[in-house]
Amino acid sequence: MKSYFRRWSGQPDLFLAAAQQLGCEPSATLVFEDAVLGVEAGRAAGMRVCGVTTSEPSDVLLAAGAHFTIRDFTEVPAAVFDAASW
């Protein structure tokens, strides 16, 4: 899949292609990312971004543009599943 895209790190191409394939609007999509470049790519795609602090600390992911952070997927807030709350 990576070779399909001209740009990779920090670019929104992969996220936009995934949203298109799923028939989702980017603004109604939530990206889970553990890397600064991934957070930046999600934001550049116009998506909401949840930073997962498995590789970087919360403050680093928030500074990169994550809307909020979690330690692992057991911490995903219930509001994430209610698209109307976005």
NORZISUL-V125059 format. One record per residue. N is the residue number from 1. PHI is phi in whole degrees, 0 to 359 (999 if undefined). PSI is psi in radians with two decimals (* if undefined). D_LAST is the distance of its C-alpha to the last C-alpha in Angstrom with 2 decimals. Layout:
BEGIN
n->(N & N)
phi->(PHI & PHI)
psi->(PSI & PSI)
d_last->(D_LAST & D_LAST)
END
This chain:
BEGIN
n->(1 & 2 & 3 & 4 & 5 & 6 & 7 & 8 & 9 & 10 & 11 & 12 & 13 & 14 & 15 & 16 & 17 & 18 & 19 & 20 & 21 & 22 & 23 & 24 & 25 & 26 & 27 & 28 & 29 & 30 & 31 & 32 & 33 & 34 & 35 & 36 & 37 & 38 & 39 & 40 & 41 & 42 & 43 & 44 & 45 & 46 & 47 & 48 & 49 & 50 & 51 & 52 & 53 & 54 & 55 & 56 & 57 & 58 & 59 & 60 & 61 & 62 & 63 & 64 & 65 & 66 & 67 & 68 & 69 & 70 & 71 & 72 & 73 & 74 & 75 & 76 & 77 & 78 & 79 & 80 & 81 & 82 & 83 & 84 & 85 & 86)
phi->(999 & 301 & 292 & 289 & 258 & 290 & 247 & 229 & 301 & 78 & 253 & 278 & 310 & 296 & 294 & 294 & 295 & 296 & 298 & 297 & 297 & 274 & 73 & 252 & 285 & 305 & 291 & 254 & 244 & 245 & 260 & 255 & 221 & 246 & 233 & 303 & 297 & 292 & 299 & 298 & 294 & 299 & 295 & 297 & 279 & 81 & 255 & 282 & 231 & 254 & 278 & 252 & 276 & 273 & 241 & 230 & 287 & 306 & 298 & 291 & 292 & 294 & 296 & 284 & 123 & 299 & 286 & 199 & 229 & 223 & 279 & 203 & 286 & 287 & 263 & 299 & 295 & 302 & 299 & 301 & 275 & 251 & 303 & 295 & 281 & 280)
psi->(-0.71 & -0.68 & -0.28 & -0.45 & 2.41 & -0.69 & 2.74 & -1.53 & 2.22 & 0.03 & 2.60 & -0.08 & -0.87 & -0.77 & -0.71 & -0.69 & -0.72 & -0.78 & -0.73 & -0.78 & -0.58 & -0.14 & 0.53 & 2.54 & 2.39 & -0.67 & -0.25 & 0.35 & 2.49 & 2.18 & 2.34 & 2.12 & 2.52 & 0.12 & 2.57 & -0.82 & -0.60 & -0.71 & -0.81 & -0.69 & -0.75 & -0.77 & -0.72 & -0.47 & -0.10 & 0.43 & 2.79 & 2.52 & 2.23 & 2.10 & 2.32 & 2.08 & 0.80 & -0.40 & -0.55 & 2.65 & 2.81 & -0.80 & -0.59 & -0.78 & -0.66 & -0.73 & -0.52 & -0.26 & 0.03 & 2.46 & -0.58 & 2.96 & 2.75 & 2.74 & -0.68 & 3.11 & -0.14 & -0.24 & 0.07 & 2.09 & 2.57 & -0.53 & -0.45 & -0.57 & -0.05 & 1.57 & -0.47 & -0.40 & -0.14 & *)
d_last->(29.57 & 29.72 & 32.87 & 31.16 & 29.20 & 31.14 & 28.95 & 27.35 & 26.38 & 23.70 & 23.29 & 20.37 & 22.75 & 22.33 & 18.53 & 18.74 & 21.58 & 19.86 & 16.88 & 19.60 & 21.65 & 18.91 & 18.12 & 14.45 & 12.91 & 12.40 & 9.12 & 7.87 & 9.82 & 9.95 & 13.37 & 15.44 & 18.22 & 21.16 & 22.76 & 22.39 & 23.11 & 20.50 & 17.78 & 19.21 & 19.31 & 15.68 & 14.77 & 17.57 & 16.16 & 12.99 & 10.92 & 8.82 & 11.76 & 12.83 & 16.43 & 18.91 & 21.90 & 24.62 & 26.06 & 24.90 & 24.25 & 20.94 & 22.07 & 22.97 & 19.68 & 17.77 & 20.38 & 19.87 & 16.22 & 14.33 & 11.16 & 12.71 & 15.70 & 17.33 & 21.04 & 20.84 & 18.86 & 20.01 & 17.65 & 14.35 & 12.35 & 11.92 & 8.25 & 7.99 & 9.67 & 7.62 & 5.52 & 5.46 & 3.82 & 0.00)
END
